[in-house]
Amino acid sequence: METQMPQRKIIHVDMDAFYASVEQLDNPSLRGKPLAVGGGEKRGVVSAASYEARKYGVRSAMSGYLAKKRCPHLIFVKPRFDRYREISQRIRKIFFEYTDLVEPLSLDEAYLDVTQNKKGNPSATMIAQEIRNRIFEETGLRASAGISINKFIAKVASDFNKPNGQKTVTPDEVPAFLEELAINKFHGVGKVTTEKMYKLAIFTGADLKAKTEEFLVQHFGKAGSHYYNVVRGIHNSPVKPDRIAKSVGAEHTYGENLVSEVFMEEKLQQIAAELERRLKKKKVSGKTVTLKIKYSDFTVQTRSKTLLYFINDSSLIMEAVKELLYQEKLKESVRLLGISLSNLNTDVREKGNDKNKKTVAVQLQFEF
C-alpha cells in the first residue's frame, strides 16, 4: 500500500571539529594552532583535524605521514574517547529538553524532529539557534545546524555555514536549493559516484532532476531511485530515537606490514575476540561475516560470507574469516585488518516492529 508521509521540522546538529575542539578546550595552549587527533607516527591515521589544520588540507582518515607533510607544524594528540563521550552525553541531554525524537549518528552529530516539541516553539530555526547557544554556554564548544523538512536536506544544509552557523531551507525553498546544489554536495554521493555522475553530464541537482528514474536505476542500481527522489525533496525516513546498529565490527592498523596469511590468522583471532566482546555487550548476533583488508597502497578489499544461522562467538567467526582469508591471494602487503558482523538479529526485530504500520498524511502550518 502506497503511503504519504507528513512534512516534518528536522534539525541536524553537527559539532564543529568535535574531537579537536575538545582538545583545544581542555588545553588552551592548543587553541588557534593546527591540531590533529590521532596517530602522528608514520603509520598513524588522523581521526579529526582542527579548522586551523584543515586550511592546509589535513582531513580525517588521512595518514599521519601525509598530514605532517601538508602541515609540517601540525600538532598531534592522542584521542580521549571517554572525554568525548562524556561531553556528547551532556549535549544529548540538551537535545532531550526539546524533543524525545533524537537520533544520534555519532558522538558529534544527531537528528532532531521538532515538529511537535516540548517548548511549544513553532520555529525550528529558533530552536536550532537556542540549542546551539545552550551547547556553547554549557560546554564551551560550537555547533552548526541544518533545518528543513527532512533528514536529507537538513544534513546537507548543516554544512553550508560551518563553523558555528546554521542554514534553514523552508518548504518553498527546497526545489531551488536542491537544483542549485553541486552534485558532490549531495549527502551520500562520494568521490567515485561523483566521477560517474560527471561522466553522465550530471553536475548539479538540476542535471540530476532532468534524468528519468529508469535512467538513474540503469546506471546506479537501487541507489538510482534514491537519487531520483531526494533531488525532488522526497526523503521519508523518520527520526529514529532507538536507531539500531546494522553492523558491529573491530579493526586494527599494524606498525609493520603483514605479508603472510598464516601470521594474519593470529592477528585476526585477536580482532575476533574483541568483536565477540562488543557483540555480547550489545547482546546481538549476526549472520554475515565480512573481512576487511587494507593494503599497503591504501586500497581496501572486503570479502563476505553469509551463514544460515546467527553467531557471536569468536571461534565461529574465525571459521568464516579463515575461509575468506584464503579465498584469494593477497594483492599486496597488508597494513590493516578488520572483521564485522552484519545481517544482525536486530534487523529481524526491527522489521517485526514495522510490520502493518500505517502512515497518515498530515497537513501542517509550518513556521521555519
C-alpha positions in Angstrom: 0.0 0.0 0.0 1.5 3.3 -1.0 1.7 5.8 1.9 2.2 9.5 2.1 4.5 11.0 4.7 3.9 14.3 6.5 6.3 17.1 6.2 8.4 17.4 9.3 10.6 20.0 11.0 14.0 18.4 11.2 17.2 19.8 12.7 20.6 18.2 12.0 23.1 19.3 14.7 26.8 18.8 13.9 29.6 19.7 16.3 32.4 21.7 14.8 35.7 19.7 14.6 34.4 18.0 17.8 37.4 15.9 18.9 39.9 18.6 18.1 37.8 21.3 19.6 37.5 19.3 22.9 41.3 19.0 23.0 41.7 22.8 22.4 39.0 23.4 25.1 40.9 21.4 27.7 44.3 22.6 26.7 44.3 26.4 26.0 47.9 26.2 24.6 46.5 24.3 21.6 43.9 27.0 20.7 44.4 28.6 17.3 47.0 26.0 16.3 46.8 23.3 13.6 45.9 20.2 15.5 45.2 16.6 14.6 43.7 14.0 16.9 45.2 10.6 16.1 48.5 8.9 15.4 51.3 11.1 14.3 53.7 8.3 13.7 54.5 7.1 10.2 51.6 4.6 10.1 49.1 6.6 12.2 45.8 7.9 11.0 44.1 11.3 11.6 40.8 10.9 13.5 39.9 14.6 13.4 41.5 17.9 12.4 41.0 21.4 13.7 39.9 24.1 11.3 43.4 25.6 11.5 44.8 22.2 10.2 42.1 21.9 7.6 43.4 25.1 5.9 46.5 23.0 5.0 44.4 20.2 3.5 44.5 17.9 6.6 41.4 15.7 6.8 40.1 12.8 8.9 41.1 9.3 7.7 44.3 10.8 6.2 47.6 9.1 7.1 49.6 10.9 9.8 52.6 10.9 7.4 50.7 12.8 4.7 49.1 15.2 7.2 52.5 16.1 8.6 53.8 16.6 5.0 51.0 19.0 4.2 51.4 20.8 7.5 54.9 20.5 9.0 54.0 22.3 12.2 50.9 20.1 12.8 50.4 19.1 16.4 49.2 15.5 17.1 47.4 14.5 20.3 46.1 11.0 21.2 42.3 10.6 21.2 40.4 10.5 24.6 37.2 8.9 23.8 36.0 8.7 27.4 36.1 12.5 27.4 34.4 12.8 24.1 31.6 10.5 25.2 31.2 12.5 28.5 30.6 15.8 26.6 28.5 14.1 24.0 26.1 12.8 26.7 25.9 16.4 28.1 24.9 17.7 24.6 22.3 15.0 24.2 20.7 15.9 27.5 20.2 19.4 25.9 18.5 17.8 22.9 16.1 15.8 25.0 14.9 19.0 26.7 13.4 19.9 23.3 12.2 16.6 21.9 12.3 12.9 22.6 12.8 12.2 18.9 16.6 12.3 18.8 18.6 10.1 16.5 22.4 10.2 17.3 24.6 9.4 14.3 27.8 9.5 16.2 29.3 11.3 19.3 29.2 14.6 17.4 26.0 14.7 15.4 22.3 13.9 15.6 18.9 14.5 14.0 16.1 16.1 16.0 12.4 16.1 15.0 10.9 19.2 16.5 7.7 19.2 14.6 6.0 18.8 18.0 8.4 19.9 20.7 8.5 20.2 24.4 9.0 24.0 24.3 5.9 24.6 22.1 8.0 26.7 19.8 6.7 26.7 16.2 10.0 27.9 14.8 12.6 25.2 14.1 15.1 27.9 13.2 14.8 29.5 16.6 15.0 26.1 18.4 18.2 25.3 16.5 19.7 28.7 17.5 18.7 28.2 21.1 20.2 24.7 21.2 23.5 25.9 19.7 23.6 28.7 22.3 22.9 26.2 25.1 25.7 23.9 23.9 28.2 26.7 23.9 27.1 28.0 27.3 27.3 24.6 28.9 30.3 23.0 27.2 32.3 25.9 25.6 32.0 24.2 22.2 30.5 25.4 18.9 28.0 23.6 16.8 26.4 24.1 13.4 22.9 23.1 12.3 20.8 22.5 9.2 17.0 22.9 9.4 14.5 21.6 6.8 11.6 19.3 6.0 13.5 16.0 6.1 16.8 14.4 7.3 18.5 14.5 3.9 18.1 18.3 3.3 18.8 19.1 7.0 22.1 17.1 6.8 23.2 18.9 3.6 22.2 22.3 5.0 24.2 21.9 8.2 27.5 22.0 6.1 26.6 25.4 4.5 27.6 27.8 7.2 30.2 25.9 9.1 31.7 26.5 11.5 29.4 28.0 14.1 26.5 28.7 11.8 23.2 27.3 10.6 21.0 27.3 7.5 17.3 26.8 7.1 15.7 25.5 3.9 12.0 26.2 4.1 9.5 24.1 2.1 9.2 26.8 -0.5 13.0 27.0 -0.9 13.6 23.2 -1.2 13.2 22.9 -5.1 15.6 25.7 -5.9 18.1 24.7 -3.1 18.4 21.2 -4.5 18.5 22.2 -8.1 21.4 24.6 -7.5 23.3 22.2 -5.3 26.6 20.8 -6.7 26.2 17.1 -7.1 29.2 16.3 -4.9 27.4 18.2 -2.0 24.6 15.7 -2.1 24.8 13.6 1.1 25.8 10.0 0.2 27.3 10.9 -3.2 31.0 10.1 -2.6 34.1 10.6 -4.8 33.5 7.5 -7.0 29.8 8.3 -7.6 30.6 11.9 -8.2 33.0 11.0 -11.0 30.4 8.7 -12.5 27.8 11.5 -12.4 30.2 13.8 -14.1 30.7 11.3 -17.0 26.9 11.3 -17.4 26.9 15.2 -17.5 25.3 15.4 -14.1 27.0 18.3 -12.3 24.1 19.9 -10.3 20.8 18.9 -8.8 19.1 20.4 -11.8 21.0 18.0 -14.1 20.1 15.1 -11.8 16.4 16.1 -11.8 16.4 16.1 -15.6 17.1 12.4 -15.7 14.4 9.8 -15.6 14.2 7.2 -12.8 14.7 4.5 -15.3 18.0 6.1 -16.5 19.3 6.5 -12.9 18.4 2.9 -11.9 20.1 1.7 -15.1 23.4 3.5 -14.1 23.2 3.4 -10.3 21.0 0.4 -9.4 18.8 0.8 -6.4 20.6 4.0 -5.4 19.1 5.5 -8.7 15.6 5.6 -7.2 17.0 7.3 -4.1 18.7 10.0 -6.1 15.5 10.4 -8.2 13.5 11.1 -5.0 15.9 13.2 -2.9 16.5 15.7 -5.7 12.7 16.2 -5.6 12.8 16.7 -1.8 11.4 13.3 -1.1 13.0 11.5 1.8 10.6 9.9 4.2 12.9 8.3 6.7 11.7 9.3 10.2 14.0 10.3 13.1 14.5 7.1 15.0 15.4 7.6 18.6 16.1 3.9 19.0 18.3 3.7 16.0 19.6 0.2 15.7 23.1 -0.6 14.5 23.3 -2.5 11.2 26.7 -4.0 11.9 29.3 -4.4 14.6 33.0 -4.5 13.8 36.6 -4.3 15.1 39.8 -3.5 13.2 43.5 -2.8 13.8 46.2 -0.9 11.9 49.6 -2.5 12.2 53.0 -0.9 12.7 54.6 -3.2 10.1 53.0 -4.6 7.0 51.8 -8.1 7.2 52.8 -10.4 4.3 51.7 -13.9 5.4 48.2 -15.2 5.7 49.3 -17.6 8.4 50.7 -14.8 10.5 47.5 -12.8 9.9 45.4 -15.6 11.5 46.9 -14.8 14.9 46.0 -11.1 14.4 42.5 -11.9 13.2 42.0 -14.1 16.2 42.7 -11.1 18.5 40.3 -9.0 16.4 37.6 -11.7 16.6 37.9 -11.8 20.4 37.4 -8.0 20.6 34.4 -8.3 18.2 32.9 -11.1 20.4 33.2 -8.8 23.4 31.4 -5.9 21.6 28.7 -8.2 20.3 28.0 -9.7 23.7 28.0 -6.2 25.3 25.3 -5.2 22.8 23.5 -8.6 23.1 23.4 -9.1 19.3 24.4 -11.8 16.9 24.7 -11.8 13.1 24.8 -14.0 10.0 27.1 -12.1 7.6 30.9 -12.1 8.4 33.0 -9.5 6.5 36.7 -9.5 6.4 38.3 -6.1 5.6 41.8 -5.8 4.2 43.6 -2.5 3.7 46.8 -3.0 1.6 50.0 -1.0 1.9 48.9 1.0 -1.2 45.8 2.0 0.8 43.3 0.2 -1.4 40.6 -1.6 0.6 39.1 -5.0 -0.2 36.2 -6.7 1.6 35.2 -10.4 1.5 31.9 -11.5 2.9 30.2 -14.8 3.8 26.6 -15.2 5.0 25.8 -18.1 7.2 22.5 -19.9 7.8 22.4 -19.1 11.5 23.2 -16.2 13.9 26.6 -16.2 15.6 28.5 -14.0 18.1 31.2 -16.4 19.2 34.8 -15.7 18.2 35.6 -19.3 17.3 32.6 -19.5 14.9 33.5 -16.0 13.5 37.1 -17.3 12.8 35.8 -20.3 10.9 34.3 -17.9 8.4 37.2 -15.5 8.5 39.7 -18.2 7.7 37.7 -19.2 4.7 37.6 -15.6 3.5 41.3 -15.0 4.2 42.3 -17.9 1.9 39.6 -17.2 -0.6 42.1 -15.5 -2.9 45.7 -14.4 -2.9 46.7 -11.2 -1.3 47.5 -8.4 -3.8 50.0 -6.5 -1.6 51.3 -6.5 1.9 48.6 -5.6 4.4 48.5 -2.6 6.9 45.0 -3.1 8.4 42.7 -6.0 9.1 39.1 -5.8 10.3 36.2 -8.1 10.9 32.5 -7.1 11.1 29.2 -8.9 11.6 26.1 -7.7 9.9 22.6 -9.1 9.0 22.0 -8.8 12.7 19.2 -10.4 14.7 18.2 -6.8 15.5 17.2 -6.4 11.8 14.6 -9.1 12.3 13.2 -7.4 15.4 13.1 -4.0 13.6 11.2 -5.5 10.6 8.8 -7.1 13.0 8.1 -3.7 14.8 7.5 -2.1 11.4 5.0 -4.7 10.2 1.5 -3.5 9.5 2.3 0.1 10.4 0.1 2.7 8.7 1.2 6.2 7.9 -1.3 9.0 7.7 -0.7 12.2 5.7 -0.7 15.3 7.9 -1.2 18.9 6.8 0.9 21.3 8.9 1.2 25.0 9.1 5.0 25.4 9.1 7.0 28.3 10.5 10.7 27.7 9.9 
